[in-house]
Amino acid sequence: MSIKPLLPLGIYGDLDRARDILRAWQPLDHLSPDDAELVVKAIAEGIARGRRHGLEMGQGCHLAA
């Protein structure tokens, strides 16, 4: 799975949230720092994609109304 660079919009908040999520998942405590950062970036990408999808849905509903 390739990790694409995140857009600057909201990236720092997404990365902070992703790090909080990673810390909450105790089974991932054994990861190396590099692997943990990869997981953080994947989580942040998912958060950003969810936000983008929500914005697109909201815009579509607004245009349809």
Backbone as CSV, one residue per row, in Angstrom:
resi,resn,N_x,N_y,N_z,CA_x,CA_y,CA_z,C_x,C_y,C_z
1,MET,0.852,-1.168,0.000,0.000,0.000,0.000,0.897,1.229,0.000
2,SER,0.673,2.102,-0.950,1.488,3.312,-0.992,0.797,4.428,-0.214
3,ILE,1.604,5.209,0.454,1.098,6.349,1.227,1.370,7.599,0.420
4,LYS,0.316,8.295,0.049,0.464,9.521,-0.721,0.694,10.691,0.222
5,PRO,1.429,11.702,-0.230,1.593,12.890,0.613,0.238,13.546,0.873
6,LEU,0.040,13.983,2.093,-1.210,14.634,2.451,-1.209,16.079,2.005
7,LEU,-2.385,16.599,1.758,-2.511,18.012,1.452,-2.192,18.817,2.703
8,PRO,-1.649,20.018,2.545,-1.302,20.822,3.718,-2.507,21.154,4.604
9,LEU,-3.701,21.231,4.032,-4.893,21.579,4.794,-5.175,20.513,5.845
10,GLY,-5.027,20.866,7.083,-5.351,19.957,8.173,-4.327,18.874,8.438
11,ILE,-3.203,18.907,7.766,-2.235,17.813,7.911,-1.708,17.704,9.340
12,TYR,-1.412,18.818,9.976,-0.814,18.744,11.313,-1.824,18.232,12.327
13,GLY,-3.048,18.667,12.249,-4.082,18.149,13.141,-4.331,16.676,12.897
14,ASP,-4.312,16.264,11.628,-4.515,14.856,11.292,-3.376,13.998,11.841
15,LEU,-2.150,14.485,11.701,-1.016,13.715,12.205,-1.058,13.618,13.725
16,ASP,-1.446,14.693,14.388,-1.571,14.653,15.854,-2.635,13.652,16.280
17,ARG,-3.789,13.691,15.609,-4.858,12.732,15.924,-4.401,11.309,15.660
18,ALA,-3.689,11.109,14.562,-3.214,9.773,14.209,-2.222,9.264,15.258
19,ARG,-1.353,10.138,15.759,-0.408,9.718,16.803,-1.144,9.358,18.092
20,ASP,-2.186,10.100,18.416,-2.998,9.761,19.597,-3.648,8.397,19.427
21,ILE,-4.152,8.133,18.227,-4.776,6.834,17.953,-3.740,5.722,18.083
22,LEU,-2.561,5.930,17.507,-1.515,4.917,17.575,-1.128,4.623,19.021
23,ARG,-1.011,5.657,19.846,-0.655,5.452,21.255,-1.746,4.677,21.998
24,ALA,-2.997,4.841,21.580,-4.104,4.152,22.240,-4.147,2.660,21.879
25,TRP,-3.547,2.278,20.777,-3.547,0.883,20.337,-2.327,0.173,20.905
26,GLN,-2.458,-0.398,22.079,-1.327,-1.018,22.760,-0.681,-2.158,21.973
27,PRO,-1.413,-2.928,21.168,-0.725,-3.985,20.405,0.328,-3.433,19.439
28,LEU,0.264,-2.145,19.125,1.238,-1.569,18.201,2.459,-0.998,18.912
29,ASP,2.540,-1.189,20.221,3.671,-0.671,20.990,5.012,-1.273,20.557
30,HIS,4.981,-2.441,19.962,6.216,-3.127,19.584,6.814,-2.612,18.275
31,LEU,6.142,-1.706,17.591,6.632,-1.208,16.307,7.893,-0.356,16.482
32,SER,8.746,-0.427,15.482,9.917,0.455,15.472,9.428,1.883,15.209
33,PRO,10.216,2.893,15.531,9.797,4.279,15.266,9.458,4.529,13.791
34,ASP,10.217,3.930,12.883,9.930,4.116,11.450,8.603,3.469,11.066
35,ASP,8.357,2.249,11.572,7.089,1.579,11.285,5.920,2.328,11.917
36,ALA,6.117,2.835,13.121,5.058,3.592,13.792,4.717,4.844,12.996
37,GLU,5.719,5.509,12.451,5.465,6.716,11.652,4.707,6.363,10.373
38,LEU,4.995,5.218,9.789,4.269,4.763,8.609,2.792,4.541,8.947
39,VAL,2.534,3.911,10.093,1.159,3.684,10.527,0.465,5.016,10.802
40,VAL,1.175,5.950,11.425,0.606,7.274,11.702,0.207,7.958,10.399
41,LYS,1.070,7.892,9.404,0.759,8.532,8.121,-0.432,7.864,7.437
42,ALA,-0.537,6.547,7.551,-1.685,5.846,6.961,-2.981,6.249,7.664
43,ILE,-2.947,6.354,8.992,-4.133,6.779,9.744,-4.501,8.216,9.356
44,ALA,-3.497,9.097,9.284,-3.750,10.495,8.924,-4.329,10.602,7.515
45,GLU,-3.848,9.763,6.601,-4.393,9.764,5.248,-5.861,9.351,5.266
46,GLY,-6.195,8.366,6.088,-7.598,7.950,6.210,-8.471,9.057,6.773
47,ILE,-7.955,9.786,7.758,-8.704,10.910,8.326,-8.928,11.973,7.253
48,ALA,-7.878,12.297,6.504,-7.980,13.323,5.461,-8.939,12.889,4.357
49,ARG,-8.881,11.621,3.962,-9.804,11.123,2.926,-11.249,11.188,3.412
50,GLY,-11.465,10.846,4.672,-12.818,10.927,5.232,-13.334,12.352,5.233
51,ARG,-12.473,13.299,5.570,-12.872,14.708,5.558,-13.208,15.153,4.138
52,ARG,-12.345,14.779,3.179,-12.588,15.142,1.777,-13.902,14.550,1.284
53,HIS,-14.144,13.282,1.623,-15.377,12.621,1.193,-16.595,13.332,1.789
54,GLY,-16.511,13.699,3.056,-17.609,14.412,3.694,-17.867,15.756,3.044
55,LEU,-16.796,16.468,2.692,-16.954,17.757,2.015,-17.596,17.580,0.639
56,GLU,-17.149,16.557,-0.095,-17.718,16.296,-1.414,-19.194,15.937,-1.307
57,MET,-19.545,15.136,-0.319,-20.960,14.778,-0.132,-21.775,16.010,0.215
58,GLY,-21.242,16.852,1.092,-21.944,18.068,1.479,-22.135,19.003,0.301
59,GLN,-21.122,19.128,-0.526,-21.232,20.000,-1.699,-22.243,19.430,-2.685
60,GLY,-22.247,18.105,-2.846,-23.198,17.477,-3.758,-24.636,17.662,-3.285
61,CYS,-24.860,17.546,-1.983,-26.204,17.748,-1.440,-26.626,19.198,-1.602
62,HIS,-25.682,20.095,-1.415,-25.987,21.528,-1.541,-26.338,21.870,-2.983
63,LEU,-25.609,21.299,-3.949,-25.879,21.585,-5.357,-27.180,20.949,-5.823
64,ALA,-27.539,19.804,-5.243,-28.763,19.105,-5.652,-30.011,19.793,-5.110
65,ALA,-29.861,20.558,-4.052,-31.021,21.201,-3.418,-31.492,22.407,-4.168
